Structure formats: C-alpha cells, structure tokens
Amino acid sequence: MQKLLIIAVALIFAVACNKKTVDNPAFTVVTDKDTYRTTDTVFFSFGGNPWFLTFYSGEPYHKYEYHDRITANGAPQLQFTSTVQTGAQANTLRLLVSSDFPGNYDSTSIYQATWTDITDKAKLATNTTSTASGIVDLTPYINNDHPVYFAFKYIGFAGSAQRNWTIKSVALNNVLPDNTSYALLNISESTAGFKAVQMKTTAVSWSVSTSQLVIKGGTTTASTDAEDWLISKPLTLNKVIPDTGVPLKNMTTTFPSYTYMYATPGTYNATFVAANVSRYDDKENVVQIPVTVQ
C-alpha cells in the first residue's frame, strides 16, 4: 500500500513538472484612500501572489499604455553651439538635411542625394564667441520610419586663409506635446553618431570627439579648395523609447503591499502587471487603479 502511495505521489509530481501551461495570475489592488497630497504616501494593498509583478506609476516615461511604443509624433529639435576663427571667408559652413541619402558615406552617394539647405534655420557664430544655434525644428522632414540624415558641410575657398569651425553641444531630441523628450542624437556618441567625408583635399578634414566637432581650413593663400561633409547616423525623427516599469517581485518573494509618493499634482493611472511565466507559457493580469494627487 505504501509503495502504491509513493508511486502515485511521484506521478503527480512528474505531471506537475511537465506542465506546459501556467495559471492566470489572480491579483487585485486597492488603495487606502481616493485622494492624496504630494506629501502623502500612497499605500497599495495587494491580493494574490503572482510570480512576477511590475509597477507603472503613470507619470511621464512610466505609463503602461506606452510600454511598447517605439514611435510618436513630436517635434524633432536640433540644437548646437558654434565658434569660428581665422580668415574672413563667408558662407563656409552649411547645415543640410536629406531623406533620400542611402547611408553610403562616399562622395558619389552624397552628390546623388537630395539635400535641403536649412542653414537659415540656425544661428551660426561670427567670431570666437560661443553662439547657440537656437532650436532647429526638423518636423517637416519626418518620414515615418524612413531614416533622415543631417550634415554639416564645410567649404574652404582657394586664395586666402580659410576658416576654422568648432561645433559643440550637438543634441537632437524628439519633444512630444506632453513635454517628454527622447534623445535621437548626442555629441557624446562621437564617431558612432557622425561620419566625415572628404571631397576635394585630404589636407582639411573634420575631427570628431565626444565633446566637439572641429574643422580647420588652410592657413595661407596657397591653400586649395576644400569641401568636407560631416553626416549624422540614420535618424528616425519620430522615434521614442518605450516607457518603463519598476519590477517589484519575482517567484522567490512575496509582496503584500507597496508604497509610492507622487511629487506633482494630477490624476495618474497606476498600473500593476502581474505575470506567471514559465519556459513554455506566460499569462498576464493587468490591474489599473486611478490615483488623484492634489
């Protein structure tokens, strides 16, 4: 009899171990009151014990409804600072944008692409004083998921000393109507963000670092014509980063409650994602509860 009991238990255990589905996570949430102040702590009390639990506060960058969003219509805003010195040649730095550049960083591909000159959208330096470009709005060039490129084009003319340009604080951000902002390009990306292409002479070339973009032209009347491009990486102008949640628990822990403070008045859709996940199956239970903060 005892032997049969052992065999029965072993069979039950084997079936459980080989189960390829998981149960729907039973999970509930209640708060201790309906309205809070910014100095209050919100107390979330849980029912059920899911294997995994993630919290989205409902604040900017932490909204569950945007947890898988990768694009959103906003205003792609380019900004940078510039300085210029030596010589007196005019119109030696141009700002351009292209939506049909194929991404081949060579002279043939550059010349065959269509480039729109948007230099007049930015304020460029006239001397060694650092000059902010102001916001250059690239909204007209949003092309769904198709990549867009912008470029700094340098021109040095033969016969006189050519100009030296330094560009710093380059940043391109997709700014949404709710004022959330997502970085598309930053000077700190260094050579990952920009590639230089020499067109006419190897004596003049862009230098790229994690803090600045520099080009130095010829210094004498014997200097030959120079044309050098510095082109960005491919840019999806409506790109955003999915909103994130905070992992609260895993299979090895229990979590009967959670506390959180909201710093800004508003109505928030606090969201808890309860999940049971195995190698073969996963099931979720999304529980949302409004929180009003005055």
N, C-alpha and C positions, 0 to 999 in steps of 0.2 A: 504493500500500500504506500509506504513511504517513498519507494522507488518511483511509483507512478506519479506521486505528487511532485517529485523533483523533476521528472520529465515534463510534466505539464507546465511548471514554472519556467523551465528552460525554453519551451516552445513559445510561451507568451513573450518572454524576453527577446527571443530571436525575431518574432514578428514585429515587436516594437522597434528593434534596432534597424530593421529593414524597411520600416515605414517610409514611403517616399512623399508623403504629404504632411503638411503641418496644420494645426488647428487655427481658425481665425482668432486673433488675439482679442480677448474680452477686456475692454478698457473703458473707464469713464473718468471724467474730470469735473470737479466743482470748485468754485472759489468761495472764500469766506464772506464776501460781500459784493455788491454790484458796482460801487463807485469808489475810486481811490484818489488820493492826492499824490503829488510827486514825492512826498516824504514818506508815503506808506509802502509797506512791503505786501505784495500780492501773494497770497497763500493758495496754492493749487493742491487740492487733495485728490488722490488717485484711488480708483477701484480697479482691481485686476492686476495681473503681474505678467505683462508681455516680456518676451525675451529681450527685445531692444526698444528703446524709447528715445525719441529726438524731439527737441523743443524749438519752435519758431516763434519769436516774440511778437511778430507783426510790425516791428519797427523797420525803418529803411535798411535794406540789404539782408533782412531776416524775415521775409514774408514767404509763407509756404506757397502761395499762388505763383510765385516766381522761382520756385526751386529748380525747375528745369528750363527756364527761359534763357536763351542764348543771344537773342536779338531783340531790340526795342527801339522805336523811333524816338530820337532825341536830336540834339544839336551837337555835331562833332566840332569841337572848338580847338583850334591850333593856336599856341602861344609860344613865343621865344623872345630872347633879347639879343641884341647885336651891337657890335662896335666895329669901326673901320678906321684905318690909319694908312699913312704914306700915300703919295701921289695925289692926283686930282681928277682921275678919270671918272666919268659919270656912268650911271646905269650898269654897274659891273656885277650886281647881284640881283637875280630874278627868282621869284617864287612861282612854281608851276604845279599843276595837278593833272593827272591823266587817269582815265578809266579804261583805256584800251592798251596800255603798256603791258606787254606779255610777261614781264618778270625776268627777261634776259638782260642782264646788265652789261650791254655792249653798245657800241655806237650805232650799229645798224638798227637794232631794236628801238633805241631811243629816238632816232631820227624818223623812223616809220610810225611811231606812236603819235597820237594826238595829244598835245599838251596845251592846257589853258593857262595863260599868264594871269596870276592873281596877285602880282606884286603890289598893286594899288590897294589891296585889302589890308596890307600890313604897313606898319611904320618902321622904317629902317634907319639905322644910325647914320649920322652925317659926320661924326668925329669919334674920338675915343671914349665919349660918354656912353655908358651902357643905356641902350634905348629899348623899352618894351614895345613889342610889336602890336600890342592890343589883341583882342580876340579876332581871329580869322575864322569865320563861320564856313565850314565845308558842307553844310546841309545840301546845297544844290548838286553835290556830287555823290550823294548816297545812291548806290546802285544795287539795292537788295544785298545779296550775299556775294556779289561780284567784287573782287578786290580793286581798290583805288590806291594810287601812289601819289605822293607829292615829292617835289625835288627843289633843291637849291642849285641854281645854275650860275656859275661864275664865268665872267668874261674879262679877259685882260687884253688890252689893245697894244699893238706894237708901237714903238716910237717914244714912249715915255714911261716913267715909273708906274707900275701897276699897284692896285690896292690890296691891302691885307684885311680880311674879314674874320671876325670871331663871333660865333653864334653859341649862345648858352641857354640853359633852362628850357629846352625844347620839350613841349608836352602837348599831346593830343588826347582829349577826353570826350567821351560821349556823354553829354549832360542831358538828363531826362527832365520832363516837365515838373517832376516832384523834387528836383534839385539833387537827386542821386547822380553820381558821376562815376564813369568807368574808364580806366586808362586804356588807351589804344596804342600809345607810343610814348616813350620817355627817353630823354637823353642818356639815362643810366644804362640803357640797353646796348650802348656802344655800337660795335660793328654788327651786332645782331639786328639793330634797327635801321642801319644805313649802309649803303654801299657806294663807293666813289668810282667814277668812270672818267678817265682822261680822254679828251677828244683830239687835241691838237699838239700838245707838247708834254713830255714826261717831266719837264723841269718844274711844273706847277701842279700840285695835287692837294686834294682835301686830306686833312689829318683828323681822324675821328677818335675820341676818347669818351670815357664815361661822364665827363663834365663839360666838354665843349667840342665844337666843330670849327676847324681853323683852315684857312687857305691863304697862302702868301704868294703874291704875284712877283713878277720880275722887277728888279730894282733899278735898271738902267734903261737908257734909250735903245739899247741893243736888244732888249727883250722881245721875243717873238710873240705872236698872237697866242692866247691861251683860252681854252674853253674846257671847263671841268664841271661835271654834274655830281651831285650827291643825292641819291634817290632812296626814299624810305623803303622799308619792307612792305609787302602787300597788306593793305588795311581794309578791314570790313568796318565801315563807318558807323553801322548801327549795332555793333557787337556789344554785348554786356556779359557779365559774369553771373551765373545762377546764384540766387540768394541761398544763404547757408543757415542750417540749424545747429543747435548745440546737442551733442549726444549726451544723454543723461544716464543710461544704464545699458548693461549687456546681460547675457544669460547668467552670469555668476553673481549678480547683485539683485537686491530688492530695493524698491524706491517708492515708498508710500506717499510722498509729497514733494513739492518743490516750491521755493520762494524766489521772487524776482521783483526788482524795482524799475519802474519806468520814469525816466528823467524829464520827459516832455509831455505836457497835457495832450490828450487826444483819445480816439477810440481805436483800440488795437484788436486784431483778430488773432489771439493767441492760439497756436496750433500745436498739438502733440501727435506725433506719428508713432503709433505702436506697431511693432512688427514681430512676427515669428518667422525665422529664416533658417532653412536647412540647405544641405547640398543640393537637394532636388526640388525644393519648393519654397515659396515665400508668400506670406499674406500680410496685408497691412490694414490697420484701422486708424483712420484719420479723424481726430476729435478736435473741434474748434470751439472756442469759447470767447465771447466778446469781453473786453476789459476797457472800462471807461476811466480815464485819468483826468482829473481837473486841476 
